Amino acid sequence: MTAIREAGASQEPTKTTAQVLWSYKEIAAHLKVQPETVRSYRKRGLLPAPDRVEGGKPYWYSNTVRAWIASRSGHREA
């Protein structure tokens, strides 16, 4: 899975997975759904606000996504 790293951050292997930014594509892969489903969640106000927006595209830290998943009743971590 390809992930976007924080702008200006080093590519050191010491980066934790919580600091990796995910796009719709990475979130969808984690949830095992299509990216359009994740876009729909955001349009309906179900997805948390993006942690960063770069070039008009939203990105979330993986720990933000995991916390969101954990907070959804009846849903388990993928």
KAKAKA-V953185 format. One record per helix or strand of 2 or more residues. SS is the DSSP state (2 for helix, 1 for strand). FROM is the first residue (numbers start at 1). LEN is the number of residues. If there is no record, write none. Layout:
[[SS:FROM:LEN] [SS:FROM:LEN]]
//
This chain:
[[1:4:2] [2:17:3] [1:20:3] [2:24:8] [2:35:9] [1:52:3] [1:57:5] [2:62:10]]
//
